[in-house]
């Protein structure tokens, strides 16, 4: 018996039955790819090529092909790193935090959001890894016993905490995603025709039988992983924020950074989820699974987190004045009215002001508008990291160190290229794995009996 | 998750039982006894200091010689001076009754925040379409009516003790000009925000706005009870007003925390301070709410509110305990790591001269509740929740005390009889008030569209 309220929206519309769910969601996997998929995948491969070329040029010639310098030692690279890590936050938030909060609307979107998380973290990792320069000795970042004398990692450094935080986050997210996939992979295994498909899906379904015992274990492990991942959602961007906040750089060292970065990460993560799903639900014909109600809920989260981020901007600005610290005060006036004023105001417009349109029901329920807004959010969040990094660095304590910085063609190429990595992975995912968690969605159908 | 059987929910009328009355009275009487003991002990300070020497000593210590550590400082650790200037105060510099005003100010602030976050909780349940909590919604609805009482206490405490509680108010009172001995450019720079007009006007205006929104939400809830079943218009209007409150509150609560509490250490600043203050009261309010639910259930009301609901409240207590520790650590770690003198001053005095309280604070607000509530069985056990919850409530009150007292008095104070008595007295008044508010309307929101979900502990899918 279901005790729902008269005002609760249906999570799955169209009076779907369990077999409809399997048919709808397995369709792209069992059929030949659609035209839209082919076009999108080709475009992604082109961008992946841009990444490859930019990376080869960087590796062959050296980090000098980037425009970073002694004052602005972090530029587009770390901006992009924080940008992508931030995007990687929605997936685990949706799968873990919303699971603990018993928010069943997560079931239609958790799979793709988790996949997005994993791909975004891969994109993010590119930047610090290749910023190392001599990337072939990258393993020195790990505390491995070695014979190099005093070479040992610096446990006091937030950059090392990043190595641990992000690799832990990546591992747990991957595990969470994969375990959630097992029942669905088993469904595909039972439907796919080709021998190769049977072998591959058979291997990855790990002998799933669908017995009561396996389901009980599946639910138990989901809950345990959710409990473990919830602090991880907070920890990753907290550690990223300490990369900046533990320093004594004006505009970086401020105690609000940890929660404010986490809120920003969820904001940008949901922005990216909205970008992908608004398109996917249309192209793949999933409007009954990812309903207007889902978009409504996501846009509300975007508005709330955007406003929290906005409160943090205003707090930083006010406390800079309040502190009476001239360096802090200068850092913020320089952000607003200095040479990078356009970046600051783009950030303010996109992150604080623009999401306020979601107060209107029309804005929350109109897919094309949400798509545009989701892009605006991501642009805003990229600018936020650019503002934090570049405006604080380009005015060093000594005026002789004052410089301007703009990304070189290679840096831009690398950034655009990561979209190639991201979308290539995403298109492959959308072709070979079910984009929506079939097993879980079946548990929230009305047409169960 | 739905149960197989249907549960019929009927209206219930809460009666303020003699037992509940006795409980509030015991708290108040204990509070008066302890506070009396504390006040009796205050006398000693007054004999040794007159108001005049106090002003002179204060100026000397504060504005002469760049905040030099005063010679008669008992714990004057020379090595700590390496961290730079510190805000030195001495309990003996202040009139004895400052401690009373500071205590009233803390209690006023604490219970004002508890009432406000109860309203915030109430608003969030509406905005988030939360179903499970509808069965217990009368409790935050009663807690939030307490807003005016602590506010009046706060204003009285500030009127009486402002110049002794706030270094900046004392400084404002001196009226120094640039070039004068003891002129403090930092405080002068803040005078646009830290001034007596702001101190009274800003919180007053906001409390009036919040209070009116509270009344509006309460009247919508009462109107819904009398409406016809299935009429969701009151629910929808409540969502709108809840959203309005949440936004206003979100943008302003940090400012209140800066103005009233952070400014006690007038030179110090921390951007996370407002969030931190919010969460310390938020987790306390959830604990208080759980206490009320457990109590009125024990008295035989709200039969449909089961152990599942208590478990949910326990989870919230646990989750926000961790979140509190997260914000605590964010502030502490970043200040410790960067070691900037003007930021260190805040923790230095707390760690040097209040080490016991500093560690006790972390133990009471994090270690004990974290370990105590970790297990599922603990969250479902009333007695465990009662013991751990009491430690949490007192711990978070002590947290606010630790934010204020070292800044007002410098070293040498302790959370003593007066503090404990003052807290118990307020807790007694608070419980009495909330129980009375609970009698004002039926205990069950009978026409709330999510009541059925709550009664079956279902999420409506």
Boltz contact constraints between the chains, C-beta under 6 A:
constraints:
  - contact:
      token1: [A, 1]
      token2: [B, 2]
      max_distance: 6.0
  - contact:
      token1: [A, 2]
      token2: [B, 2]
      max_distance: 6.0
  - contact:
      token1: [A, 3]
      token2: [B, 2]
      max_distance: 6.0
  - contact:
      token1: [A, 3]
      token2: [B, 452]
      max_distance: 6.0
  - contact:
      token1: [A, 3]
      token2: [B, 453]
      max_distance: 6.0
  - contact:
      token1: [A, 3]
      token2: [B, 456]
      max_distance: 6.0
  - contact:
      token1: [A, 3]
      token2: [B, 458]
      max_distance: 6.0
  - contact:
      token1: [A, 4]
      token2: [B, 460]
      max_distance: 6.0
  - contact:
      token1: [A, 5]
      token2: [B, 449]
      max_distance: 6.0
  - contact:
      token1: [A, 5]
      token2: [B, 450]
      max_distance: 6.0
  - contact:
      token1: [A, 5]
      token2: [B, 453]
      max_distance: 6.0
  - contact:
      token1: [A, 5]
      token2: [B, 460]
      max_distance: 6.0
  - contact:
      token1: [A, 6]
      token2: [B, 449]
      max_distance: 6.0
  - contact:
      token1: [A, 7]
      token2: [B, 232]
      max_distance: 6.0
  - contact:
      token1: [A, 7]
      token2: [B, 449]
      max_distance: 6.0
  - contact:
      token1: [A, 8]
      token2: [B, 460]
      max_distance: 6.0
  - contact:
      token1: [A, 11]
      token2: [B, 461]
      max_distance: 6.0
  - contact:
      token1: [A, 102]
      token2: [B, 459]
      max_distance: 6.0
  - contact:
      token1: [A, 104]
      token2: [B, 459]
      max_distance: 6.0
  - contact:
      token1: [A, 104]
      token2: [B, 461]
      max_distance: 6.0
  - contact:
      token1: [A, 245]
      token2: [B, 334]
      max_distance: 6.0
  - contact:
      token1: [A, 246]
      token2: [B, 337]
      max_distance: 6.0
  - contact:
      token1: [A, 248]
      token2: [B, 338]
      max_distance: 6.0
  - contact:
      token1: [A, 253]
      token2: [B, 338]
      max_distance: 6.0
  - contact:
      token1: [A, 254]
      token2: [B, 271]
      max_distance: 6.0
  - contact:
      token1: [A, 255]
      token2: [B, 270]
      max_distance: 6.0
  - contact:
      token1: [A, 255]
      token2: [B, 271]
      max_distance: 6.0
  - contact:
      token1: [A, 255]
      token2: [B, 272]
      max_distance: 6.0
  - contact:
      token1: [A, 255]
      token2: [B, 331]
      max_distance: 6.0
  - contact:
      token1: [A, 255]
      token2: [B, 334]
      max_distance: 6.0
  - contact:
      token1: [A, 256]
      token2: [B, 271]
      max_distance: 6.0
  - contact:
      token1: [A, 256]
      token2: [B, 272]
      max_distance: 6.0
  - contact:
      token1: [A, 258]
      token2: [B, 330]
      max_distance: 6.0
  - contact:
      token1: [A, 259]
      token2: [B, 275]
      max_distance: 6.0
  - contact:
      token1: [A, 315]
      token2: [B, 271]
      max_distance: 6.0
  - contact:
      token1: [A, 316]
      token2: [B, 271]
      max_distance: 6.0
  - contact:
      token1: [A, 319]
      token2: [B, 269]
      max_distance: 6.0
  - contact:
      token1: [A, 319]
      token2: [B, 271]
      max_distance: 6.0
  - contact:
      token1: [A, 322]
      token2: [B, 190]
      max_distance: 6.0
  - contact:
      token1: [A, 322]
      token2: [B, 269]
      max_distance: 6.0
  - contact:
      token1: [A, 323]
      token2: [B, 269]
      max_distance: 6.0
  - contact:
      token1: [A, 324]
      token2: [B, 186]
      max_distance: 6.0
  - contact:
      token1: [A, 324]
      token2: [B, 189]
      max_distance: 6.0
  - contact:
      token1: [A, 444]
      token2: [B, 461]
      max_distance: 6.0
